[in-house]
Amino acid sequence: MFVKRDKAARDKADELAEWFRQRGIEVVRRDSFQPKLGLDENRGREVDTSSITCVFVLGGDGTFLSASRWIGDSGMPMIGVKFGDIGFLAEISEDAVFLAAEAVISRNFTIESRDRLQVEIIRNGKPYVRETVLNDVVINKGVLARLANIDTYIDEHYLTTYRSDGLIVATPTGSTAYSLAAGGPVVHPAVEGFIVTPICPFTLTNRVLVVPNSSRIKIRPGEKSSDIVATFDGQEGMELDSSDEIIMEKSRSPLQLIKLPGYNYFDILKAKLRWSGGRI
């Protein structure tokens, strides 16, 4: 189990762990980590993921993203139990957690594959950082920086230099997160594409772009750019040098999401966005 640092989530995790133990199932537990500027090189190494069948995530979407980064490329299936507002990733309500656990034990579920992005930062011509994200990569200016100049290439072909507060490269799963708030579209998770969303662009004709998920996206700070930061799933981040290149492409290790009967993406979408669903 991967648990939010919250009393309600921890108390429910205690109950769920005891429920599993009574059925002869061993439980490995990890508390979520806090978002920060800087990368944790030791994340996930203390647990042998090969011995884990699946991961119950107790928290919200932020906790789910943390768990996704914790499991890395292991391919362990995950299921989210929400605490508080309804989430896109943490679908199961707190009250239904034991029914969900019973369904998982009975294998009464399906697996939905979600594309992730593999991100590599090249510094001084050499690989410097490699990350896998489920939602998005955000390149944005620091606190005191002015407009960022971001050179963008698709499959080594120069696209444009965005002059904006930043740039978001999102997966379909991440289309309902920061990208949506910045004016991007809602993209169904089954759509094979990535979304490139400028944040408050200086040029109003710079619009959101959806590219095939086979694309190789390369961005780098343009001339006169400084104090630029890259963040991964809103969980961890790092300052960029002016010579850095950020290369993004489809990860070979998609997230395996456990889907229980009766849960539908569009129902969750309507609830989260508060759509009435009524006829005009």
C-alpha positions in Angstrom: 0.0 0.0 0.0 1.1 3.6 -0.7 -0.5 5.9 1.8 -1.1 9.7 1.9 0.3 11.5 5.0 -3.2 12.1 6.3 -4.8 10.7 9.5 -8.0 9.4 7.7 -5.9 7.7 5.0 -3.5 6.1 7.5 -6.4 4.9 9.7 -8.1 3.3 6.7 -4.7 1.8 5.7 -4.4 0.2 9.1 -7.9 -1.4 8.7 -7.1 -2.6 5.2 -3.8 -4.0 6.1 -5.4 -6.0 8.9 -8.2 -7.2 6.5 -5.5 -8.5 4.1 -3.5 -10.2 6.9 -6.6 -12.0 8.1 -6.7 -13.6 4.7 -3.1 -14.6 4.7 -1.9 -11.8 2.4 1.3 -10.0 3.4 1.2 -6.2 3.1 4.1 -3.8 2.3 3.4 -0.2 3.2 5.0 3.0 2.2 4.0 6.6 3.1 3.8 9.1 0.2 6.7 11.6 -0.2 6.3 15.3 -0.4 6.7 17.3 -3.7 10.1 19.1 -3.8 12.7 20.7 -6.0 15.3 18.1 -6.4 15.4 14.4 -7.4 15.4 11.5 -5.0 17.9 9.0 -6.4 16.9 6.4 -3.8 13.2 6.4 -4.5 11.7 2.9 -4.5 15.0 1.0 -3.9 14.2 -0.1 -0.4 11.3 -2.4 -1.6 11.6 -5.5 -3.8 8.9 -4.7 -6.2 9.1 -8.1 -7.8 7.3 -9.6 -4.7 4.3 -7.2 -4.9 1.2 -8.2 -6.8 -0.5 -4.8 -6.9 -0.5 -1.4 -5.2 -3.4 0.1 -3.3 -3.0 3.9 -3.3 -4.9 5.6 -0.4 -5.0 9.4 -1.0 -5.8 11.7 -3.9 -4.4 12.1 -7.4 -1.2 13.6 -6.1 -0.6 10.5 -3.9 -1.4 8.3 -7.0 1.3 10.2 -9.0 3.8 9.7 -6.2 3.0 6.0 -6.2 3.4 5.8 -10.0 6.9 7.3 -9.6 7.7 5.0 -6.7 7.0 1.8 -8.7 9.1 3.2 -11.6 9.1 0.8 -14.6 8.1 -2.3 -12.6 4.7 -2.6 -14.3 2.9 -3.4 -11.0 -0.9 -2.7 -11.4 -2.3 0.1 -9.3 -5.7 1.0 -7.9 -6.5 4.3 -6.3 -8.8 5.0 -3.2 -9.7 8.6 -2.9 -9.9 10.7 0.3 -11.7 14.0 -0.1 -12.7 15.3 -3.6 -13.2 12.8 -6.4 -10.1 12.2 -8.4 -9.4 11.1 -12.0 -6.9 8.5 -10.9 -8.1 7.7 -7.4 -11.5 6.4 -8.4 -12.6 4.2 -5.5 -14.4 5.8 -2.6 -13.2 5.3 0.9 -16.4 3.4 1.8 -15.9 0.9 -1.1 -12.3 0.0 -0.3 -13.1 -3.5 1.1 -15.4 -4.3 -1.8 -12.6 -3.2 -4.1 -10.1 -5.4 -2.2 -12.5 -8.4 -2.5 -12.8 -7.8 -6.2 -9.0 -7.7 -6.6 -8.5 -10.9 -4.6 -11.2 -12.5 -6.8 -9.6 -11.1 -9.9 -12.9 -9.5 -10.8 -11.2 -6.6 -12.7 -9.7 -5.5 -15.9 -6.4 -3.8 -16.6 -6.3 -0.4 -18.4 -2.9 0.6 -19.9 -2.0 4.3 -19.6 0.8 5.8 -21.7 3.6 7.5 -19.8 6.3 9.8 -20.9 10.0 9.0 -20.7 12.0 12.1 -20.1 15.7 12.5 -20.5 17.7 15.6 -19.8 20.9 16.0 -21.7 23.6 18.2 -20.1 26.9 19.0 -21.8 26.1 16.4 -24.4 25.6 13.6 -21.9 22.6 12.0 -20.3 22.1 13.7 -16.9 18.6 12.8 -15.7 16.1 10.2 -16.7 12.5 10.2 -15.4 9.2 8.5 -16.2 6.0 10.6 -15.8 2.3 9.7 -15.9 0.8 13.2 -16.1 3.1 15.8 -17.5 6.4 17.6 -17.7 6.3 21.3 -17.1 9.0 23.8 -18.2 8.4 27.1 -16.6 10.1 30.3 -15.5 11.4 30.8 -11.9 10.0 33.3 -9.5 11.9 36.3 -10.9 12.2 35.3 -14.5 10.4 37.1 -17.3 8.9 35.3 -20.3 10.7 32.0 -21.1 11.9 31.3 -24.6 11.5 27.6 -25.3 12.8 26.1 -28.5 10.6 23.2 -29.5 11.3 20.4 -32.0 9.1 17.5 -33.1 11.0 14.5 -34.5 14.1 16.7 -34.9 12.1 19.2 -36.9 12.0 22.7 -35.5 8.5 23.7 -34.6 8.6 27.1 -32.9 10.1 29.1 -30.0 7.4 29.6 -27.5 7.6 32.9 -25.6 5.4 32.2 -22.6 5.3 31.6 -18.9 6.1 28.0 -19.7 5.3 24.8 -21.6 3.4 21.7 -20.6 3.9 18.3 -22.3 1.1 16.0 -21.1 -0.1 12.5 -21.6 -3.9 11.9 -22.2 -4.1 11.0 -18.5 -2.5 14.3 -17.7 -4.8 16.2 -20.0 -7.2 16.8 -17.2 -4.5 18.3 -14.9 -2.4 21.4 -15.4 -2.8 21.3 -19.2 -6.6 21.6 -18.8 -6.2 24.6 -16.5 -3.9 26.2 -19.1 -6.5 25.8 -21.9 -5.7 22.4 -23.2 -8.3 19.8 -24.3 -9.7 16.8 -22.4 -8.2 13.8 -24.2 -9.5 10.3 -23.5 -6.8 8.0 -22.0 -7.1 5.6 -24.9 -6.1 8.3 -27.5 -2.6 7.7 -28.7 -1.1 11.2 -28.5 0.6 13.8 -26.4 -0.5 17.4 -25.7 1.8 20.4 -26.0 0.3 23.3 -24.1 1.9 26.8 -23.8 1.3 28.6 -20.5 0.1 32.2 -21.1 1.9 32.6 -24.5 3.0 36.0 -25.6 1.9 35.2 -29.2 -1.8 34.6 -29.2 -1.6 32.3 -32.3 0.5 29.8 -30.3 -2.2 27.2 -29.6 -2.4 23.8 -28.0 -1.0 21.1 -30.2 -1.7 17.3 -30.1 1.0 15.1 -31.6 1.1 11.3 -32.1 2.5 9.3 -29.2 5.2 8.1 -31.6 6.7 11.6 -31.7 10.0 12.5 -30.2 9.6 15.9 -28.5 12.7 18.0 -27.8 12.8 21.3 -26.1 15.5 23.5 -24.8 15.8 27.0 -23.2 16.1 29.6 -26.0 18.4 32.6 -26.1 18.2 35.0 -23.2 16.5 32.4 -21.0 17.5 32.0 -17.4 16.0 30.7 -14.1 14.1 27.9 -15.9 12.7 24.9 -13.9 11.5 21.5 -15.1 9.0 19.6 -12.9 7.9 16.0 -13.3 4.3 15.2 -12.5 4.3 18.1 -10.1 6.2 15.9 -7.7 9.9 16.6 -8.2 11.8 19.1 -10.2 15.2 20.6 -11.1 16.7 23.8 -12.4 17.8 23.8 -16.0 21.0 25.1 -17.5 20.8 27.2 -20.6 22.5 24.4 -22.6 20.2 21.6 -21.4 18.0 19.6 -23.8 14.9 17.8 -22.7 13.9 14.9 -24.8 10.4 13.3 -24.3 9.0 10.2 -25.9 6.6 7.4 -25.1 7.8 5.2 -22.3 8.1 1.5 -22.9 6.5 0.9 -19.5 2.9 2.1 -19.4 1.0 2.3 -16.2 -1.3 -0.7 -15.5 -4.4 0.7 -13.9 -6.9 -1.7 -12.2 -10.5 -1.0 -13.3 -13.4 -2.5 -11.4 -16.8 -3.3 -12.9 -19.2 -0.3 -12.8 -16.6 2.4 -13.0 -16.7 4.5 -16.2 -14.3 7.3 -17.3 -17.0 9.6 -18.5 -19.0 9.4 -15.2 -15.8 10.4 -13.4 -15.2 13.2 -15.9 -18.7 14.6 -15.5 -18.5 14.5 -11.7 -15.0 16.1 -11.6 -15.9 18.9 -14.1 -19.4 19.3 -12.6 -21.2 18.8 -15.9 -24.9 18.6 -15.4 -25.5 16.0 -18.2 -29.0 17.5 -18.8 -30.5 18.1 -22.2 -30.7 21.5 -23.7 
